[in-house]
Amino acid sequence: MKFLKFLLFVILIVVIAGAIYFGTQDGTYQIEASREINAPREVVYDIVNEYKTWEEWGPWKKEEPTMVFNYADKTSGEGASYSWQGEVDGSMTTTEAVPGISLKQDMTLQTPGGERKPEVYWTFETTEQLATIATWGIKGEHTLMDKVYFAFTGMDFEADMQEMYEQGLTGLEAAAREEIGKYNVNIDGITQYSGGFYLYRTTSAKAPSVPTIMSQNYNGISTFMSENNIAVTGMPFTIYNETFPNGDVIMTNALPVREKIIVAGDTNVFSGYMPTVTAVKVTLVGNYINLGEAWSTAMKHVQDKGYTLSNEKPFEVYVTDPQDHPNPADWITEIYVPIEDLK
């Protein structure tokens, strides 16, 4: 009996000593991972902000394919939430959402050792190259039971979380790449384009420099119009006066105006007029890098239908402003190939 009492006393001493030891160990933690993603900040933010996308790019489903996700009525923005059932059940609620900038989320985990409530956070920054630095972090405090468990099992909590977050950011990068790469080319058929007056610059350009020269031309026209209090009455468009097999072009970049403008003085901005034309219309929804395919589709349609090209030059209208639509998948470009009137 004395030995049993002594043994219990020793065990009690060990337990107390262990509790004191582990209790004095710092249990606070903060773990984060960052990734540069070649996509607009708004696009990356929107993916993370919508909980229904997490099932696609998050790392959990790969490790636990049987995990079940449940979504609340609101799944994006402040107050959004979702939950999951798996080896460890849990839920997540967005407590703060600054569009395009940051997110804060409260997580609840039902672990064998009890409920845990770490805080999750995201930040999104734009680089000079217009990519996005996405940072995903988590912070909280380990309980005494957590610290004992980690000590006896050898589990490296921080390393495991770091690896999981890195995998998640890889999935997020793939999701962003897929999102901005979406596009569609649609043949709208024959239409009447009303034309009108416009101010323009005409330039020859090598294929690689077309976007840069186009931007310079529109900036120059816009500056001229602003200095002379001339209002723009529509979206920018480009007339292709001549195209060459190597991709070089002679192009007219134009902005529509209400009436004929008399241009005086030393300027390289000119006034033009487009008559009403009958044209085959093709619409591209997506990044401008897909314009080549859209133009090929338009010209093939003209050929397949046996239409005769008119003397008017083909042109494209930029329906959406990229500054207002950060996601290239939302850009709309209308292509017009003028043809002779059908008899």
C-alpha positions as CSV (number, residue, x, y, z in Angstrom):
1,M,0.0,0.0,0.0
2,K,2.8,2.4,0.9
3,F,4.4,1.6,-2.5
4,L,1.2,2.4,-4.3
5,K,0.8,5.7,-2.5
6,F,4.4,6.5,-3.3
7,L,3.8,5.6,-7.0
8,L,0.7,7.8,-7.2
9,F,2.6,10.6,-5.5
10,V,5.4,10.3,-8.1
11,I,2.9,10.3,-10.9
12,L,1.2,13.4,-9.4
13,I,4.5,15.2,-9.2
14,V,5.3,14.3,-12.8
15,V,1.9,15.6,-13.9
16,I,2.2,18.8,-12.0
17,A,5.8,19.3,-13.2
18,G,4.7,18.6,-16.8
19,A,1.8,21.0,-16.5
20,I,4.1,23.7,-15.1
21,Y,6.6,23.1,-17.9
22,F,4.2,23.1,-20.8
23,G,2.1,25.8,-19.2
24,T,5.1,28.1,-19.2
25,Q,5.9,27.4,-22.9
26,D,4.7,30.2,-25.3
27,G,1.6,28.9,-27.0
28,T,1.0,31.8,-29.4
29,Y,1.6,31.2,-33.1
30,Q,1.4,33.1,-36.3
31,I,2.0,31.3,-39.6
32,E,1.7,32.8,-43.1
33,A,2.7,32.1,-46.7
34,S,2.9,34.4,-49.7
35,R,2.8,33.9,-53.4
36,E,3.1,36.2,-56.4
37,I,0.2,35.4,-58.8
38,N,0.2,36.7,-62.3
39,A,-3.4,37.9,-62.2
40,P,-5.1,41.2,-61.2
41,R,-5.5,41.8,-57.5
42,E,-9.3,42.1,-57.8
43,V,-9.5,38.7,-59.5
44,V,-7.5,36.9,-56.8
45,Y,-9.4,38.7,-54.1
46,D,-12.8,37.7,-55.6
47,I,-11.8,34.0,-55.7
48,V,-10.7,34.0,-52.1
49,N,-13.7,36.1,-51.0
50,E,-16.2,33.5,-52.4
51,Y,-16.2,30.4,-50.1
52,K,-17.7,28.2,-52.8
53,T,-14.4,28.3,-54.7
54,W,-12.4,27.0,-51.7
55,E,-13.4,23.5,-52.3
56,E,-11.7,23.7,-55.8
57,W,-8.4,25.2,-54.9
58,G,-8.0,24.5,-51.2
59,P,-5.6,21.7,-50.1
60,W,-8.0,19.9,-47.8
61,K,-9.9,17.9,-50.4
62,K,-6.8,16.3,-51.8
63,E,-5.8,15.0,-48.3
64,E,-9.3,14.0,-47.4
65,P,-11.5,13.3,-50.5
66,T,-14.6,12.4,-48.4
67,M,-14.7,15.8,-46.7
68,V,-18.2,17.4,-47.0
69,F,-18.7,21.1,-47.4
70,N,-21.9,23.0,-46.4
71,Y,-22.5,26.6,-47.5
72,A,-24.6,29.3,-45.9
73,D,-27.0,31.5,-47.9
74,K,-24.2,34.2,-48.0
75,T,-20.9,32.9,-49.2
76,S,-18.9,36.1,-50.0
77,G,-18.3,39.4,-48.2
78,E,-18.6,40.3,-44.5
79,G,-20.8,37.8,-42.7
80,A,-20.3,35.0,-45.2
81,S,-19.7,31.5,-43.9
82,Y,-19.3,27.8,-44.6
83,S,-18.6,24.6,-42.7
84,W,-17.2,21.2,-43.3
85,Q,-17.4,17.7,-41.9
86,G,-14.3,15.4,-41.9
87,E,-11.7,14.0,-39.6
88,V,-11.9,17.4,-37.9
89,D,-15.1,19.3,-38.3
90,G,-15.0,23.1,-38.6
91,S,-16.5,26.3,-39.9
92,M,-15.3,29.7,-41.2
93,T,-16.9,33.1,-41.0
94,T,-15.7,36.3,-42.7
95,T,-15.6,39.1,-40.1
96,E,-14.0,41.8,-42.3
97,A,-13.8,42.3,-46.1
98,V,-12.0,45.2,-47.7
99,P,-12.7,44.7,-51.4
100,G,-9.4,44.0,-53.3
101,I,-7.3,44.6,-50.2
102,S,-7.8,42.2,-47.3
103,L,-10.0,39.7,-45.5
104,K,-10.3,38.5,-41.9
105,Q,-12.0,35.2,-41.0
106,D,-12.8,33.5,-37.8
107,M,-12.2,29.7,-37.9
108,T,-13.7,27.2,-35.5
109,L,-12.2,23.7,-35.2
110,Q,-13.7,20.8,-33.3
111,T,-10.6,18.8,-32.3
112,P,-10.4,15.8,-30.0
113,G,-8.8,18.1,-27.4
114,G,-11.7,20.6,-27.6
115,E,-12.8,23.6,-29.6
116,R,-10.1,25.8,-31.2
117,K,-10.7,29.3,-32.6
118,P,-7.8,30.7,-34.6
119,E,-8.0,33.9,-36.7
120,V,-7.3,33.6,-40.5
121,Y,-6.3,36.7,-42.5
122,W,-5.5,37.6,-46.2
123,T,-3.8,40.5,-47.8
124,F,-3.5,41.3,-51.5
125,E,-1.0,43.7,-53.0
126,T,-0.3,44.8,-56.6
127,T,3.3,44.6,-57.9
128,E,4.9,47.0,-60.4
129,Q,4.2,44.3,-63.1
130,L,0.5,44.3,-62.1
131,A,0.7,40.8,-60.6
132,T,-0.7,40.1,-57.1
133,I,1.1,39.2,-53.9
134,A,-1.4,37.1,-52.0
135,T,-0.6,36.5,-48.3
136,W,-2.5,33.9,-46.3
137,G,-2.0,33.7,-42.6
138,I,-3.3,32.2,-39.4
139,K,-2.8,33.1,-35.7
140,G,-3.9,31.8,-32.4
141,E,-2.8,30.2,-29.2
142,H,-2.2,26.6,-28.4
143,T,-3.9,25.1,-25.3
144,L,-2.0,23.1,-22.7
145,M,-3.4,19.9,-24.3
146,D,-2.1,21.0,-27.7
147,K,1.4,21.6,-26.4
148,V,1.5,18.2,-24.6
149,Y,0.2,16.5,-27.8
150,F,2.8,18.1,-30.0
151,A,5.6,17.2,-27.6
152,F,4.7,13.5,-27.3
153,T,3.7,12.9,-31.0
154,G,6.5,14.9,-32.5
155,M,4.1,16.8,-34.6
156,D,5.5,20.1,-36.1
157,F,2.3,22.2,-36.2
158,E,3.9,25.2,-37.8
159,A,5.7,23.2,-40.6
160,D,2.5,21.3,-41.4
161,M,0.4,24.4,-41.6
162,Q,3.1,26.2,-43.7
163,E,3.1,23.3,-46.2
164,M,-0.7,23.2,-46.3
165,Y,-0.9,27.0,-47.0
166,E,1.8,26.7,-49.7
167,Q,-0.2,24.0,-51.4
168,G,-3.3,26.1,-51.1
169,L,-1.6,29.1,-52.7
170,T,-0.5,26.8,-55.6
171,G,-4.2,25.9,-56.1
172,L,-5.2,29.5,-55.8
173,E,-2.7,30.5,-58.5
174,A,-4.1,27.8,-60.8
175,A,-7.7,29.0,-60.2
176,A,-6.7,32.6,-60.9
177,R,-5.0,31.6,-64.1
178,E,-8.0,29.6,-65.2
179,E,-10.4,32.5,-64.4
180,I,-8.5,35.2,-66.4
181,G,-8.0,32.7,-69.3
182,K,-11.7,32.2,-70.0
183,Y,-12.9,33.5,-73.3
184,N,-15.6,33.0,-75.9
185,V,-15.9,33.9,-79.6
186,N,-19.4,34.3,-81.0
187,I,-20.5,34.9,-84.6
188,D,-23.3,37.4,-84.3
189,G,-24.0,37.5,-88.1
190,I,-24.8,40.4,-90.4
191,T,-25.5,43.8,-88.9
192,Q,-25.7,47.5,-89.8
193,Y,-23.0,49.7,-88.2
194,S,-24.1,53.3,-88.1
195,G,-20.6,54.9,-88.2
196,G,-20.1,58.6,-87.6
197,F,-17.5,61.2,-87.0
198,Y,-14.3,60.5,-85.1
199,L,-10.8,61.8,-84.2
200,Y,-7.9,59.6,-85.0
201,R,-4.3,58.8,-85.4
202,T,-2.9,56.5,-88.1
203,T,0.3,54.6,-87.5
204,S,2.3,51.7,-88.8
205,A,3.4,49.3,-86.1
206,K,5.5,46.1,-85.8
207,A,3.5,43.3,-84.3
208,P,5.1,43.3,-80.8
209,S,4.7,47.1,-80.5
210,V,1.0,47.3,-81.5
211,P,-0.4,47.5,-77.9
212,T,2.1,50.1,-76.9
213,I,1.6,52.3,-79.9
214,M,-2.2,51.9,-79.7
215,S,-2.1,53.1,-76.1
216,Q,0.1,56.1,-77.0
217,N,-2.3,57.0,-79.8
218,Y,-5.4,56.9,-77.6
219,N,-3.6,58.9,-74.9
220,G,-2.7,61.5,-77.5
221,I,-6.2,61.8,-78.8
222,S,-7.7,61.9,-75.3
223,T,-5.3,64.7,-74.3
224,F,-6.2,66.7,-77.5
225,M,-9.9,66.3,-76.8
226,S,-9.5,67.3,-73.2
227,E,-7.5,70.4,-74.1
228,N,-10.2,71.4,-76.6
229,N,-13.3,70.5,-74.5
230,I,-14.4,67.8,-77.0
231,A,-16.6,65.1,-75.6
232,V,-16.2,61.4,-76.5
233,T,-19.5,59.9,-77.7
234,G,-18.6,56.2,-77.8
235,M,-16.0,53.5,-77.2
236,P,-12.6,53.5,-78.8
237,F,-12.1,51.5,-82.0
238,T,-9.3,50.6,-84.4
239,I,-9.5,50.5,-88.2
240,Y,-7.1,48.1,-89.8
241,N,-6.0,49.9,-93.0
242,E,-3.6,47.1,-93.9
243,T,-2.4,43.9,-92.2
244,F,0.7,41.9,-93.1
245,P,1.5,38.2,-92.8
246,N,4.1,38.8,-90.1
247,G,1.5,40.6,-87.9
248,D,2.6,44.2,-88.7
249,V,-0.2,46.6,-89.3
250,I,-1.1,50.1,-90.5
251,M,-3.9,51.0,-88.1
252,T,-6.1,53.9,-87.3
253,N,-6.9,54.4,-83.6
254,A,-10.0,56.5,-83.1
255,L,-12.4,58.0,-80.6
256,P,-16.0,58.9,-81.8
257,V,-17.3,62.4,-81.6
258,R,-20.7,64.0,-82.1
259,E,-19.9,66.1,-85.2
260,K,-17.1,67.0,-87.6
261,I,-14.2,68.6,-85.8
262,I,-12.0,71.2,-87.6
263,V,-8.5,70.4,-86.5
264,A,-6.2,73.4,-86.7
265,G,-2.6,74.0,-85.7
266,D,0.4,71.7,-85.4
267,T,-1.1,68.4,-84.3
268,N,-1.1,64.8,-85.4
269,V,-4.7,64.2,-84.5
270,F,-7.1,64.2,-87.4
271,S,-10.9,64.2,-88.1
272,G,-12.6,61.4,-90.0
273,Y,-16.0,59.9,-90.8
274,M,-17.2,56.4,-91.2
275,P,-20.4,55.8,-93.3
276,T,-23.0,53.3,-92.3
277,V,-21.8,49.8,-93.3
278,T,-23.2,46.4,-93.6
279,A,-20.8,44.0,-91.8
280,V,-20.3,40.6,-90.4
281,K,-20.1,41.0,-86.6
282,V,-18.1,38.7,-84.3
283,T,-17.8,39.3,-80.6
284,L,-14.9,38.3,-78.4
285,V,-15.5,38.1,-74.6
286,G,-12.1,37.7,-73.1
287,N,-8.5,38.8,-73.2
288,Y,-7.2,40.7,-76.2
289,I,-4.6,37.9,-76.8
290,N,-7.5,35.9,-78.3
291,L,-8.3,38.6,-81.0
292,G,-6.3,36.6,-83.5
293,E,-8.7,33.7,-83.2
294,A,-11.7,36.0,-83.3
295,W,-10.5,37.6,-86.5
296,S,-9.8,34.2,-88.1
297,T,-13.3,33.2,-87.1
298,A,-14.8,36.3,-88.7
299,M,-12.9,36.0,-92.0
300,K,-13.6,32.3,-92.2
301,H,-17.3,33.0,-91.8
302,V,-17.2,35.6,-94.6
303,Q,-15.5,33.1,-96.8
304,D,-17.8,30.2,-95.9
305,K,-20.9,32.3,-96.6
306,G,-19.5,33.6,-99.9
307,Y,-19.8,37.2,-98.9
308,T,-18.0,39.9,-100.9
309,L,-15.8,42.3,-98.9
310,S,-16.6,46.0,-99.4
311,N,-14.1,48.8,-99.9
312,E,-14.5,49.8,-96.2
313,K,-11.8,48.6,-93.9
314,P,-12.4,46.1,-91.1
315,F,-12.4,47.4,-87.6
316,E,-12.8,46.4,-83.9
317,V,-14.6,48.3,-81.1
318,Y,-13.5,48.0,-77.5
319,V,-16.8,47.8,-75.7
320,T,-15.4,47.6,-72.2
321,D,-12.7,49.7,-70.5
322,P,-10.0,47.4,-68.8
323,Q,-9.7,50.0,-66.0
324,D,-13.3,49.3,-65.1
325,H,-13.1,45.5,-65.7
326,P,-9.9,44.2,-64.1
327,N,-10.6,40.6,-65.1
328,P,-9.6,40.1,-68.8
329,A,-12.3,37.4,-69.1
330,D,-14.8,40.3,-68.9
331,W,-13.4,42.3,-71.7
332,I,-15.7,42.7,-74.8
333,T,-14.5,43.4,-78.3
334,E,-16.7,43.6,-81.3
335,I,-15.2,42.8,-84.7
336,Y,-16.8,44.2,-87.9
337,V,-15.9,43.0,-91.4
338,P,-17.7,45.2,-93.9
339,I,-19.3,43.4,-96.8
340,E,-21.2,44.4,-99.9
341,D,-25.0,44.7,-99.4
342,L,-26.7,41.4,-100.0
343,K,-29.0,41.3,-103.0
